[in-house]
Amino acid sequence: MHVSIKEFIRTGYFGTVTIGMTRAEVIQALGTPDNDHHFSSDAAGLYYAWYEFFYDRATEKVHGIQNDHLAAFPCLQNKRVSNKHALLPDDTQFEIDLWFLKPGFYTTHDEVLEHLNATAISYIVKPDPYNEGGLLLQTESGVTMDFVSYVSKKGKTVMVLNGMRLFEGYGLK
């Protein structure tokens, strides 16, 4: 199966997978996950690299899709980041077009805005209530991207893309 990050951001579909599908349907579409982790008696998640598909254990319905490991250990001097495993599954379960994401490099807030504007994807930007100084960018499809604020040795603030996620019940507001 082919997965496009651009289409995920635009439509909320990770290939053919989206919110409301069952755990079995996700596995049928994406193949065997790297992990099927049970968080509690009612919550669990399928992992493909760091693409996470959260589901309710009772209904096995997917209620969230995310990758929140895009800015692992950023080096502001050379724009490097440890994200290769977060972006590309070890076993090729599916083919993925990363669009503006680049293994080994982080993406800034301004770069994301350039790509969204160039492709006419509607969005709003708002403060991140869970991360002081951080920003959230939300698209019409409900996909949210969060940015973490880092300060370089020279005192410059850099907003780095940390994660993208889609959870049931979210949309452009």
N, C-alpha and C positions, 0 to 999 in steps of 0.2 A: 504494500500500500504506500501511496505517496502522501506525505504530510507537508503542508506549507505554513510556516509561521505567519506569513502575510495573511493567508486566508483564515488562520486561527484568530488573529487580531481583528480582521474584518468581519468574520461571521460567527465566531465562537465554535467552529468545527475544527477539531484536531484530526485532519484527514476525514474519516467518516464518523469519528467518535465525538459525542457531545453530551452535555448534561441530560440526565434522565435515562441513559442507556443502562443496561445491567452489567455487572461485573463480567459475566460470560460473554456478552456482546463485545465488550472492550477487548477481552482476550482473543476472541475470534477475529477481530479487526486488526489488532496489533501484534498478536502472537503471545508467547509465554513471557510474563513479566520477569524482570530481574528479581523482584521481591513482591510478596503479597503480605503486607504488614498489618497486624491487628493492633490498633492503638488503645482500644478499650472494648468494653462489651458491646458497644453499638457502632463503633467507627473503625474503618480500615482503609487501606490504600494500596493500589497497584503502582509499582514503580518501573519505569523504563528509563534508564539512566536517572536523571532527576525530574523527568516528566511524571508528575504524580496525579493519580486518578482516585479521588476520595469517594468512598461509597459507604452507605449504611449497611451494616452487617445483616440486619433483619430482612430488608427488602432487596439488598444487593444493587440498589440504584445509585448511579454516580451523581454526586451533588457538587463536585469541585474538580477542576483541572488546574494544575499549576506547575511552574518551574521557578523556584525561588532561590536558585543557586547560580545566578548569572554573574554575580560580582564577588566571587570567592577570592579573598586576599588580593585586592587590587594594588598595583604598583603605579602610582600617579606619575612617576618620572618617565616611564616607557609605555604606559597604557596597557600593560600586561595584566592578566588575571588568570587564575587557575579554574577554568570552567570547561575544559574539553570533555570530561566525563559527564558534566551536567548537560551538555548540548547534544552529544552523540552517543547513543546506546552502544555498548561493546559488541553485542550480537546484533547484526543487522536485522531487526524485526520488521522495520519499515524504513523507507527512504524519506529523508527530511531535508527540505529546502529551508535553510536558516535565515534567508532574506538578509537583514542587516546585522545579524549576530555572527560573530567570528570567533571560532575556537582560539583561546589564548589571549583574547583582547576584550576589554570591556567596552560598553556602548554608553555614551553620554545622553543626557536628557535632550540636548540640542540636536544630536544626531537622530534620535528617535523622532523628534518633531519634524525634521527635514524629510524623513522617509514617509511619515504619515501624511504630511502636507502634499508631497509629490504624488501620492496615490489617492488623494482626496478621501482619506479615512477620517470621519468626524470624531472629535474627542473633546474632553474638558480636562483642565488641570486644577487640582485642589491640594491643600496641605494634607499630609499623611497624619491622621490622628494617632497612629501607633509609633511614629518615628519622628522625634523632634528634629525639625529642619528638613525633613524629607518631603517628597512630593508624590502624589498619585496622579496618574493619567488614566482616564477611563474612556473607552470607545463606545459607540452605539451598540455593539454586540454584547457589551457587558464585560469584556476583557479589561482588566485593570493591570497597569504596570506601575510598580513602585520604584522609586529612586532614592538612593542613600547618599547623603551629603558627606563628602570627605574634604579635608583641608590639606593641601600640599605643604611641603616644607617652606615654600615661598609665600604661603598664606592665601593661595588661590583656592576657592571652593569649587569642587567638581561634583556634579550630580551624576551618579553612576546607576545604570539600570540594574536593579537587584532581582526582580522577579516579574513574571506575568502570570495572571491567574484569571479564572472564570469560575464563579460560584453561583449556584442556583439563586435566582431572585435578584440578581444585580443587572443593571442596565444604565444607560446614560441618564443622569439626573441633574 
